[in-house]
Amino acid sequence: MSFTGTCQVSGELDLADALHLDQALAAGAEQLRIAGSTESLDARATALGEMSRTQLALLRRPDRLGR
């Protein structure tokens, strides 16, 4: 399955959660830069997409579902 285009995402978080999310996105963007990405570290959407795909992969593992 392939998707193209963009969409805007917004939400309200507790301050601590928002700060942790910002740190995680910055770290993910830095890892992408190390891997060769030329996107600005301020463009964290790619890092968020990578984080979401990684999380979904973890959820699909039977050993992560308590089975």
PDB file of N, CA, C and O in Angstrom:
ATOM      1  N   MET A   1       0.845  -1.158   0.000  1.00  0.00           N
ATOM      2  CA  MET A   1       0.000   0.000   0.000  1.00  0.00           C
ATOM      3  C   MET A   1       0.900   1.232   0.000  1.00  0.00           C
ATOM      4  O   MET A   1       1.905   1.272   0.710  1.00  0.00           O
ATOM      5  N   SER A   2       0.545   2.217  -0.781  1.00  0.00           N
ATOM      6  CA  SER A   2       1.343   3.432  -0.882  1.00  0.00           C
ATOM      7  C   SER A   2       0.437   4.635  -0.725  1.00  0.00           C
ATOM      8  O   SER A   2      -0.650   4.695  -1.301  1.00  0.00           O
ATOM      9  N   PHE A   3       0.898   5.592   0.063  1.00  0.00           N
ATOM     10  CA  PHE A   3       0.139   6.807   0.291  1.00  0.00           C
ATOM     11  C   PHE A   3       0.987   7.997  -0.133  1.00  0.00           C
ATOM     12  O   PHE A   3       2.209   7.976   0.013  1.00  0.00           O
ATOM     13  N   THR A   4       0.358   9.009  -0.643  1.00  0.00           N
ATOM     14  CA  THR A   4       1.058  10.248  -0.975  1.00  0.00           C
ATOM     15  C   THR A   4       0.253  11.415  -0.447  1.00  0.00           C
ATOM     16  O   THR A   4      -0.929  11.272  -0.135  1.00  0.00           O
ATOM     17  N   GLY A   5       0.886  12.563  -0.346  1.00  0.00           N
ATOM     18  CA  GLY A   5       0.216  13.759   0.142  1.00  0.00           C
ATOM     19  C   GLY A   5       0.559  14.022   1.596  1.00  0.00           C
ATOM     20  O   GLY A   5       1.400  13.340   2.182  1.00  0.00           O
ATOM     21  N   THR A   6      -0.081  14.989   2.154  1.00  0.00           N
ATOM     22  CA  THR A   6       0.151  15.361   3.548  1.00  0.00           C
ATOM     23  C   THR A   6      -1.171  15.640   4.226  1.00  0.00           C
ATOM     24  O   THR A   6      -2.195  15.810   3.565  1.00  0.00           O
ATOM     25  N   CYS A   7      -1.148  15.688   5.532  1.00  0.00           N
ATOM     26  CA  CYS A   7      -2.287  16.131   6.326  1.00  0.00           C
ATOM     27  C   CYS A   7      -1.745  16.793   7.583  1.00  0.00           C
ATOM     28  O   CYS A   7      -0.634  16.496   8.023  1.00  0.00           O
ATOM     29  N   GLN A   8      -2.518  17.669   8.142  1.00  0.00           N
ATOM     30  CA  GLN A   8      -2.118  18.350   9.361  1.00  0.00           C
ATOM     31  C   GLN A   8      -2.638  17.568  10.551  1.00  0.00           C
ATOM     32  O   GLN A   8      -3.779  17.107  10.552  1.00  0.00           O
ATOM     33  N   VAL A   9      -1.794  17.420  11.566  1.00  0.00           N
ATOM     34  CA  VAL A   9      -2.161  16.706  12.783  1.00  0.00           C
ATOM     35  C   VAL A   9      -1.957  17.664  13.955  1.00  0.00           C
ATOM     36  O   VAL A   9      -0.931  18.338  14.043  1.00  0.00           O
ATOM     37  N   SER A  10      -2.927  17.719  14.840  1.00  0.00           N
ATOM     38  CA  SER A  10      -2.782  18.549  16.029  1.00  0.00           C
ATOM     39  C   SER A  10      -3.415  17.835  17.206  1.00  0.00           C
ATOM     40  O   SER A  10      -4.242  16.940  17.033  1.00  0.00           O
ATOM     41  N   GLY A  11      -3.029  18.228  18.377  1.00  0.00           N
ATOM     42  CA  GLY A  11      -3.595  17.635  19.577  1.00  0.00           C
ATOM     43  C   GLY A  11      -3.155  18.398  20.801  1.00  0.00           C
ATOM     44  O   GLY A  11      -2.266  19.248  20.734  1.00  0.00           O
ATOM     45  N   GLU A  12      -3.768  18.096  21.895  1.00  0.00           N
ATOM     46  CA  GLU A  12      -3.428  18.737  23.152  1.00  0.00           C
ATOM     47  C   GLU A  12      -2.832  17.695  24.078  1.00  0.00           C
ATOM     48  O   GLU A  12      -3.433  16.649  24.321  1.00  0.00           O
ATOM     49  N   LEU A  13      -1.640  17.989  24.597  1.00  0.00           N
ATOM     50  CA  LEU A  13      -0.925  17.068  25.471  1.00  0.00           C
ATOM     51  C   LEU A  13      -0.608  17.747  26.787  1.00  0.00           C
ATOM     52  O   LEU A  13      -0.554  18.975  26.866  1.00  0.00           O
ATOM     53  N   ASP A  14      -0.399  16.952  27.812  1.00  0.00           N
ATOM     54  CA  ASP A  14       0.179  17.489  29.039  1.00  0.00           C
ATOM     55  C   ASP A  14       1.555  18.031  28.699  1.00  0.00           C
ATOM     56  O   ASP A  14       2.205  17.537  27.778  1.00  0.00           O
ATOM     57  N   LEU A  15       2.008  19.037  29.428  1.00  0.00           N
ATOM     58  CA  LEU A  15       3.291  19.652  29.128  1.00  0.00           C
ATOM     59  C   LEU A  15       4.422  18.623  29.141  1.00  0.00           C
ATOM     60  O   LEU A  15       5.259  18.621  28.238  1.00  0.00           O
ATOM     61  N   ALA A  16       4.459  17.761  30.136  1.00  0.00           N
ATOM     62  CA  ALA A  16       5.529  16.760  30.219  1.00  0.00           C
ATOM     63  C   ALA A  16       5.512  15.840  29.004  1.00  0.00           C
ATOM     64  O   ALA A  16       6.568  15.533  28.450  1.00  0.00           O
ATOM     65  N   ASP A  17       4.332  15.399  28.583  1.00  0.00           N
ATOM     66  CA  ASP A  17       4.224  14.534  27.410  1.00  0.00           C
ATOM     67  C   ASP A  17       4.659  15.271  26.153  1.00  0.00           C
ATOM     68  O   ASP A  17       5.332  14.695  25.298  1.00  0.00           O
ATOM     69  N   ALA A  18       4.280  16.540  26.033  1.00  0.00           N
ATOM     70  CA  ALA A  18       4.668  17.331  24.862  1.00  0.00           C
ATOM     71  C   ALA A  18       6.182  17.507  24.805  1.00  0.00           C
ATOM     72  O   ALA A  18       6.776  17.424  23.730  1.00  0.00           O
ATOM     73  N   LEU A  19       6.804  17.747  25.943  1.00  0.00           N
ATOM     74  CA  LEU A  19       8.257  17.894  25.969  1.00  0.00           C
ATOM     75  C   LEU A  19       8.953  16.585  25.606  1.00  0.00           C
ATOM     76  O   LEU A  19       9.952  16.586  24.888  1.00  0.00           O
ATOM     77  N   HIS A  20       8.419  15.471  26.106  1.00  0.00           N
ATOM     78  CA  HIS A  20       8.998  14.166  25.766  1.00  0.00           C
ATOM     79  C   HIS A  20       8.816  13.857  24.284  1.00  0.00           C
ATOM     80  O   HIS A  20       9.720  13.320  23.644  1.00  0.00           O
ATOM     81  N   LEU A  21       7.660  14.192  23.743  1.00  0.00           N
ATOM     82  CA  LEU A  21       7.427  13.980  22.311  1.00  0.00           C
ATOM     83  C   LEU A  21       8.403  14.826  21.501  1.00  0.00           C
ATOM     84  O   LEU A  21       8.973  14.346  20.522  1.00  0.00           O
ATOM     85  N   ASP A  22       8.597  16.070  21.898  1.00  0.00           N
ATOM     86  CA  ASP A  22       9.538  16.938  21.190  1.00  0.00           C
ATOM     87  C   ASP A  22      10.949  16.360  21.234  1.00  0.00           C
ATOM     88  O   ASP A  22      11.657  16.380  20.228  1.00  0.00           O
ATOM     89  N   GLN A  23      11.360  15.848  22.388  1.00  0.00           N
ATOM     90  CA  GLN A  23      12.687  15.224  22.509  1.00  0.00           C
ATOM     91  C   GLN A  23      12.789  13.990  21.619  1.00  0.00           C
ATOM     92  O   GLN A  23      13.805  13.784  20.955  1.00  0.00           O
ATOM     93  N   ALA A  24      11.747  13.176  21.603  1.00  0.00           N
ATOM     94  CA  ALA A  24      11.761  11.964  20.789  1.00  0.00           C
ATOM     95  C   ALA A  24      11.822  12.311  19.303  1.00  0.00           C
ATOM     96  O   ALA A  24      12.541  11.662  18.544  1.00  0.00           O
ATOM     97  N   LEU A  25      11.069  13.333  18.885  1.00  0.00           N
ATOM     98  CA  LEU A  25      11.093  13.744  17.480  1.00  0.00           C
ATOM     99  C   LEU A  25      12.450  14.318  17.096  1.00  0.00           C
ATOM    100  O   LEU A  25      12.950  14.053  16.003  1.00  0.00           O
ATOM    101  N   ALA A  26      13.045  15.098  17.982  1.00  0.00           N
ATOM    102  CA  ALA A  26      14.373  15.645  17.707  1.00  0.00           C
ATOM    103  C   ALA A  26      15.396  14.526  17.576  1.00  0.00           C
ATOM    104  O   ALA A  26      16.245  14.559  16.685  1.00  0.00           O
ATOM    105  N   ALA A  27      15.318  13.535  18.461  1.00  0.00           N
ATOM    106  CA  ALA A  27      16.247  12.399  18.396  1.00  0.00           C
ATOM    107  C   ALA A  27      16.020  11.595  17.117  1.00  0.00           C
ATOM    108  O   ALA A  27      16.979  11.167  16.474  1.00  0.00           O
ATOM    109  N   GLY A  28      14.763  11.389  16.749  1.00  0.00           N
ATOM    110  CA  GLY A  28      14.455  10.663  15.515  1.00  0.00           C
ATOM    111  C   GLY A  28      14.932  11.419  14.288  1.00  0.00           C
ATOM    112  O   GLY A  28      15.469  10.819  13.356  1.00  0.00           O
ATOM    113  N   ALA A  29      14.741  12.738  14.282  1.00  0.00           N
ATOM    114  CA  ALA A  29      15.208  13.551  13.164  1.00  0.00           C
ATOM    115  C   ALA A  29      16.732  13.504  13.073  1.00  0.00           C
ATOM    116  O   ALA A  29      17.283  13.468  11.972  1.00  0.00           O
ATOM    117  N   GLU A  30      17.412  13.503  14.208  1.00  0.00           N
ATOM    118  CA  GLU A  30      18.877  13.402  14.209  1.00  0.00           C
ATOM    119  C   GLU A  30      19.323  12.055  13.656  1.00  0.00           C
ATOM    120  O   GLU A  30      20.290  11.996  12.896  1.00  0.00           O
ATOM    121  N   GLN A  31      18.646  10.982  14.014  1.00  0.00           N
ATOM    122  CA  GLN A  31      18.989   9.660  13.488  1.00  0.00           C
ATOM    123  C   GLN A  31      18.782   9.610  11.975  1.00  0.00           C
ATOM    124  O   GLN A  31      19.581   9.009  11.256  1.00  0.00           O
ATOM    125  N   LEU A  32      17.717  10.236  11.497  1.00  0.00           N
ATOM    126  CA  LEU A  32      17.489  10.299  10.052  1.00  0.00           C
ATOM    127  C   LEU A  32      18.592  11.097   9.363  1.00  0.00           C
ATOM    128  O   LEU A  32      19.032  10.737   8.271  1.00  0.00           O
ATOM    129  N   ARG A  33      19.048  12.201  10.011  1.00  0.00           N
ATOM    130  CA  ARG A  33      20.139  12.996   9.438  1.00  0.00           C
ATOM    131  C   ARG A  33      21.400  12.151   9.338  1.00  0.00           C
ATOM    132  O   ARG A  33      22.094  12.180   8.322  1.00  0.00           O
ATOM    133  N   ILE A  34      21.696  11.399  10.395  1.00  0.00           N
ATOM    134  CA  ILE A  34      22.879  10.531  10.401  1.00  0.00           C
ATOM    135  C   ILE A  34      22.777   9.490   9.287  1.00  0.00           C
ATOM    136  O   ILE A  34      23.780   9.112   8.681  1.00  0.00           O
ATOM    137  N   ALA A  35      21.554   9.035   9.027  1.00  0.00           N
ATOM    138  CA  ALA A  35      21.333   8.026   7.991  1.00  0.00           C
ATOM    139  C   ALA A  35      21.336   8.617   6.579  1.00  0.00           C
ATOM    140  O   ALA A  35      21.225   7.881   5.598  1.00  0.00           O
ATOM    141  N   GLY A  36      21.461   9.944   6.474  1.00  0.00           N
ATOM    142  CA  GLY A  36      21.570  10.553   5.156  1.00  0.00           C
ATOM    143  C   GLY A  36      20.455  11.491   4.753  1.00  0.00           C
ATOM    144  O   GLY A  36      20.493  12.054   3.659  1.00  0.00           O
ATOM    145  N   SER A  37      19.462  11.675   5.608  1.00  0.00           N
ATOM    146  CA  SER A  37      18.372  12.583   5.262  1.00  0.00           C
ATOM    147  C   SER A  37      18.900  14.005   5.135  1.00  0.00           C
ATOM    148  O   SER A  37      19.763  14.430   5.902  1.00  0.00           O
ATOM    149  N   THR A  38      18.377  14.726   4.170  1.00  0.00           N
ATOM    150  CA  THR A  38      18.771  16.118   3.984  1.00  0.00           C
ATOM    151  C   THR A  38      17.709  17.086   4.497  1.00  0.00           C
ATOM    152  O   THR A  38      17.846  18.298   4.332  1.00  0.00           O
ATOM    153  N   GLU A  39      16.650  16.561   5.121  1.00  0.00           N
ATOM    154  CA  GLU A  39      15.614  17.419   5.682  1.00  0.00           C
ATOM    155  C   GLU A  39      16.162  18.178   6.892  1.00  0.00           C
ATOM    156  O   GLU A  39      17.053  17.696   7.592  1.00  0.00           O
ATOM    157  N   SER A  40      15.619  19.357   7.121  1.00  0.00           N
ATOM    158  CA  SER A  40      15.986  20.148   8.291  1.00  0.00           C
ATOM    159  C   SER A  40      15.583  19.401   9.559  1.00  0.00           C
ATOM    160  O   SER A  40      14.583  18.684   9.573  1.00  0.00           O
ATOM    161  N   LEU A  41      16.362  19.571  10.617  1.00  0.00           N
ATOM    162  CA  LEU A  41      15.991  18.955  11.891  1.00  0.00           C
ATOM    163  C   LEU A  41      14.700  19.555  12.436  1.00  0.00           C
ATOM    164  O   LEU A  41      14.066  18.963  13.310  1.00  0.00           O
ATOM    165  N   ASP A  42      14.302  20.724  11.930  1.00  0.00           N
ATOM    166  CA  ASP A  42      13.033  21.319  12.336  1.00  0.00           C
ATOM    167  C   ASP A  42      11.850  20.666  11.630  1.00  0.00           C
ATOM    168  O   ASP A  42      10.711  20.819  12.070  1.00  0.00           O
ATOM    169  N   ALA A  43      12.100  19.944  10.545  1.00  0.00           N
ATOM    170  CA  ALA A  43      11.042  19.240   9.823  1.00  0.00           C
ATOM    171  C   ALA A  43      10.934  17.843  10.416  1.00  0.00           C
ATOM    172  O   ALA A  43      11.551  16.903   9.916  1.00  0.00           O
ATOM    173  N   ARG A  44      10.162  17.709  11.468  1.00  0.00           N
ATOM    174  CA  ARG A  44      10.121  16.472  12.249  1.00  0.00           C
ATOM    175  C   ARG A  44       9.013  15.519  11.826  1.00  0.00           C
ATOM    176  O   ARG A  44       8.832  14.465  12.435  1.00  0.00           O
ATOM    177  N   ALA A  45       8.283  15.879  10.799  1.00  0.00           N
ATOM    178  CA  ALA A  45       7.180  15.021  10.358  1.00  0.00           C
ATOM    179  C   ALA A  45       7.677  13.654   9.924  1.00  0.00           C
ATOM    180  O   ALA A  45       7.033  12.643  10.207  1.00  0.00           O
ATOM    181  N   THR A  46       8.804  13.609   9.245  1.00  0.00           N
ATOM    182  CA  THR A  46       9.350  12.320   8.809  1.00  0.00           C
ATOM    183  C   THR A  46       9.702  11.461  10.014  1.00  0.00           C
ATOM    184  O   THR A  46       9.441  10.258  10.026  1.00  0.00           O
ATOM    185  N   ALA A  47      10.294  12.082  11.023  1.00  0.00           N
ATOM    186  CA  ALA A  47      10.643  11.341  12.240  1.00  0.00           C
ATOM    187  C   ALA A  47       9.385  10.811  12.926  1.00  0.00           C
ATOM    188  O   ALA A  47       9.382   9.691  13.435  1.00  0.00           O
ATOM    189  N   LEU A  48       8.328  11.602  12.942  1.00  0.00           N
ATOM    190  CA  LEU A  48       7.075  11.146  13.546  1.00  0.00           C
ATOM    191  C   LEU A  48       6.506   9.964  12.769  1.00  0.00           C
ATOM    192  O   LEU A  48       6.012   9.005  13.363  1.00  0.00           O
ATOM    193  N   GLY A  49       6.575  10.033  11.449  1.00  0.00           N
ATOM    194  CA  GLY A  49       6.115   8.906  10.634  1.00  0.00           C
ATOM    195  C   GLY A  49       6.906   7.647  10.909  1.00  0.00           C
ATOM    196  O   GLY A  49       6.335   6.562  11.014  1.00  0.00           O
ATOM    197  N   GLU A  50       8.229   7.784  11.026  1.00  0.00           N
ATOM    198  CA  GLU A  50       9.071   6.627  11.347  1.00  0.00           C
ATOM    199  C   GLU A  50       8.710   6.058  12.717  1.00  0.00           C
ATOM    200  O   GLU A  50       8.634   4.842  12.888  1.00  0.00           O
ATOM    201  N   MET A  51       8.488   6.944  13.696  1.00  0.00           N
ATOM    202  CA  MET A  51       8.120   6.475  15.033  1.00  0.00           C
ATOM    203  C   MET A  51       6.797   5.713  14.999  1.00  0.00           C
ATOM    204  O   MET A  51       6.655   4.684  15.659  1.00  0.00           O
ATOM    205  N   SER A  52       5.839   6.211  14.238  1.00  0.00           N
ATOM    206  CA  SER A  52       4.534   5.545  14.196  1.00  0.00           C
ATOM    207  C   SER A  52       4.635   4.185  13.523  1.00  0.00           C
ATOM    208  O   SER A  52       3.992   3.230  13.958  1.00  0.00           O
ATOM    209  N   ARG A  53       5.439   4.086  12.460  1.00  0.00           N
ATOM    210  CA  ARG A  53       5.598   2.783  11.799  1.00  0.00           C
ATOM    211  C   ARG A  53       6.326   1.794  12.705  1.00  0.00           C
ATOM    212  O   ARG A  53       5.994   0.609  12.725  1.00  0.00           O
ATOM    213  N   THR A  54       7.306   2.272  13.446  1.00  0.00           N
ATOM    214  CA  THR A  54       8.023   1.403  14.385  1.00  0.00           C
ATOM    215  C   THR A  54       7.083   0.906  15.472  1.00  0.00           C
ATOM    216  O   THR A  54       7.112  -0.271  15.829  1.00  0.00           O
ATOM    217  N   GLN A  55       6.263   1.781  15.992  1.00  0.00           N
ATOM    218  CA  GLN A  55       5.317   1.397  17.044  1.00  0.00           C
ATOM    219  C   GLN A  55       4.335   0.362  16.524  1.00  0.00           C
ATOM    220  O   GLN A  55       4.036  -0.610  17.217  1.00  0.00           O
ATOM    221  N   LEU A  56       3.829   0.558  15.313  1.00  0.00           N
ATOM    222  CA  LEU A  56       2.904  -0.415  14.739  1.00  0.00           C
ATOM    223  C   LEU A  56       3.575  -1.770  14.558  1.00  0.00           C
ATOM    224  O   LEU A  56       2.948  -2.807  14.776  1.00  0.00           O
ATOM    225  N   ALA A  57       4.835  -1.770  14.163  1.00  0.00           N
ATOM    226  CA  ALA A  57       5.557  -3.027  13.999  1.00  0.00           C
ATOM    227  C   ALA A  57       5.687  -3.743  15.339  1.00  0.00           C
ATOM    228  O   ALA A  57       5.563  -4.966  15.404  1.00  0.00           O
ATOM    229  N   LEU A  58       5.934  -2.993  16.402  1.00  0.00           N
ATOM    230  CA  LEU A  58       6.034  -3.608  17.731  1.00  0.00           C
ATOM    231  C   LEU A  58       4.699  -4.193  18.169  1.00  0.00           C
ATOM    232  O   LEU A  58       4.652  -5.264  18.774  1.00  0.00           O
ATOM    233  N   LEU A  59       3.615  -3.487  17.861  1.00  0.00           N
ATOM    234  CA  LEU A  59       2.297  -3.961  18.267  1.00  0.00           C
ATOM    235  C   LEU A  59       1.877  -5.223  17.526  1.00  0.00           C
ATOM    236  O   LEU A  59       1.065  -5.999  18.030  1.00  0.00           O
ATOM    237  N   ARG A  60       2.424  -5.430  16.339  1.00  0.00           N
ATOM    238  CA  ARG A  60       2.054  -6.612  15.564  1.00  0.00           C
ATOM    239  C   ARG A  60       2.791  -7.856  16.000  1.00  0.00           C
ATOM    240  O   ARG A  60       2.434  -8.959  15.585  1.00  0.00           O
ATOM    241  N   ARG A  61       3.821  -7.708  16.834  1.00  0.00           N
ATOM    242  CA  ARG A  61       4.582  -8.873  17.281  1.00  0.00           C
ATOM    243  C   ARG A  61       3.790  -9.612  18.366  1.00  0.00           C
ATOM    244  O   ARG A  61       3.416  -9.012  19.373  1.00  0.00           O
ATOM    245  N   PRO A  62       3.538 -10.889  18.168  1.00  0.00           N
ATOM    246  CA  PRO A  62       2.752 -11.653  19.151  1.00  0.00           C
ATOM    247  C   PRO A  62       3.349 -11.583  20.563  1.00  0.00           C
ATOM    248  O   PRO A  62       2.601 -11.541  21.540  1.00  0.00           O
ATOM    249  N   ASP A  63       4.682 -11.570  20.684  1.00  0.00           N
ATOM    250  CA  ASP A  63       5.279 -11.536  22.003  1.00  0.00           C
ATOM    251  C   ASP A  63       5.018 -10.207  22.715  1.00  0.00           C
ATOM    252  O   ASP A  63       5.172 -10.120  23.933  1.00  0.00           O
ATOM    253  N   ARG A  64       4.629  -9.184  21.977  1.00  0.00           N
ATOM    254  CA  ARG A  64       4.300  -7.882  22.574  1.00  0.00           C
ATOM    255  C   ARG A  64       2.817  -7.818  22.971  1.00  0.00           C
ATOM    256  O   ARG A  64       2.401  -6.875  23.645  1.00  0.00           O
ATOM    257  N   LEU A  65       2.039  -8.788  22.569  1.00  0.00           N
ATOM    258  CA  LEU A  65       0.614  -8.807  22.867  1.00  0.00           C
ATOM    259  C   LEU A  65       0.264  -9.663  24.062  1.00  0.00           C
ATOM    260  O   LEU A  65      -0.914  -9.862  24.358  1.00  0.00           O
ATOM    261  N   GLY A  66       1.265 -10.170  24.751  1.00  0.00           N
ATOM    262  CA  GLY A  66       1.018 -10.997  25.914  1.00  0.00           C
ATOM    263  C   GLY A  66       0.545 -12.395  25.592  1.00  0.00           C
ATOM    264  O   GLY A  66      -0.080 -13.039  26.434  1.00  0.00           O
ATOM    265  N   ARG A  67       0.826 -12.882  24.399  1.00  0.00           N
ATOM    266  CA  ARG A  67       0.395 -14.228  23.996  1.00  0.00           C
ATOM    267  C   ARG A  67       1.541 -15.187  24.084  1.00  0.00           C
ATOM    268  O   ARG A  67       1.379 -16.371  23.786  1.00  0.00           O
TER     269      ARG A  67
END
